[in-house]
Amino acid sequence: MMFDHPPQREWIEEVGRRLELGNELTFTVEEFARSVNEDDIAGLESFLATLVGKGTASELHSYRCPMTACRRSLPEGSTLLECPYCHTDYQEQGVQPMPMTFYRLKGALSRDLRWMIVVHGMNSRAPWQEAFSWEIASRLKYSAPILIYKYGWATIDVLVAPYHRHLARKLGHRIREAIAQARLAKRTDRPDVIAHSFGTRLFSLVLEDENFADLTFGRIITAGSIIHPDFDWGRHVKSGRIEAVLNHVGAKDGSVPFAHYTIPGTGPGGKVGYTSEAAHNVRNCAFGHSDFFKPVNMKALIANGGLWHSFLTRPLDLFMPEGLFVVRKPWRGMCWPLKCTLRLVGMALFLVALPFSLARRLLDP
């Protein structure tokens, strides 16, 4: 959302709070100014006018009794000749009702977490998976069942693109089963999704596979993404496949660029961001590749008002978190000679390591 007058973060948070709670939705600019301890009335008026233009609020015109002892808002349809509260005759007193403007928030109210699918990164057996489920259940005010999809260990196999498609098909079928179970439980058939690292690659393949065109999703969070920056998220939003996407970028992520040069079909989306205007790119300057799921960080992300909580529950018109950025330039991948060379090296490594990979699977299934 673009504003004529740069809004203060506190203004946006206050609007989000009112929408989330569903109260104090009608107010004057002075009342709103007091709630955010703001003296810049002109700036607030510009901010609220922009919300009106975007459809997030409506503007209402009314009158107020001019008498100091009253000052109450006059009901709609009043004759404007006498105050129905203090019974002042305005003509007799030589005064007129005071015109006033109200604003009423009418954007989408806070959405509930329906249920969620989490697709982890490579070889993840970390305790964050159980901790994440606990945080969702204990810190949020709603019950949100979580399916943490474990596609098994992947090592040298990721150097071969057909293996990606094989795993993506397994993921697509598991999601279809989960959605069918959700329907039986009278839950929505549009789960929210959190995908990390190699899990983002698999989820993007599910979205692109026509065999799974029947699957639709709510809001998507990608963390440490290895999806191409120019992935067409806008097409999937426009078609209704997904509601929205948040790309959480770790500025200190050293794994995403490495994956781009070694794993076919991937890109540094989790480092440079997505070019699609439909995507919300948010950069954390302190995070590395897996810091999203450290207990202290995860608690902050999922807590009320945290980045992931806000994205999953609040109206998108008001989603303007710290670290939000836009990718202005088209993304250019590797040149073909370099890409072909790296792919040949990858295939050679795969063939050399394949016997050891098979042995490892037998010993550690």
Number of C-alpha atoms within 10 A of each C-alpha: 10 11 13 10 15 11 15 13 11 13 20 16 17 14 20 24 17 16 21 17 11 13 10 13 14 18 16 15 18 16 12 20 17 10 12 13 11 15 11 10 13 11 16 21 17 16 20 26 20 18 25 18 11 15 14 19 20 18 17 13 10 16 20 19 25 18 17 7 8 14 16 16 17 20 13 10 7 12 10 19 15 18 23 15 12 13 11 17 15 17 11 9 9 7 14 17 19 15 13 13 14 16 21 18 24 16 20 14 17 19 14 14 20 20 20 22 19 21 24 23 23 17 13 14 13 11 11 16 15 11 16 20 17 13 16 21 15 12 12 16 11 12 13 15 16 19 17 18 16 16 18 12 16 18 12 18 18 18 22 16 13 12 13 20 16 11 18 22 19 14 21 21 15 14 20 17 11 16 21 15 13 18 12 11 9 9 14 15 20 20 26 23 24 22 25 26 23 25 28 26 24 28 24 18 21 23 21 13 14 10 12 16 12 9 19 20 22 22 20 24 21 25 28 31 33 29 27 23 24 18 16 17 22 18 13 19 18 12 10 13 18 23 20 23 25 22 23 27 30 25 17 16 19 13 18 26 17 13 20 19 19 17 21 18 17 22 28 25 28 31 26 21 25 31 23 19 13 18 22 24 25 21 22 16 12 10 17 18 21 15 18 22 19 14 15 10 14 19 18 15 18 20 18 15 16 16 20 19 17 23 25 25 18 21 18 18 16 18 17 18 18 11 12 16 15 15 16 10 7 11 16 10 15 11 8 9 9 11 15 12 10 16 18 12 13 20 15 13 13 18 12 12 14 15 11 12 16 12 11 12 13 9 8 8 9
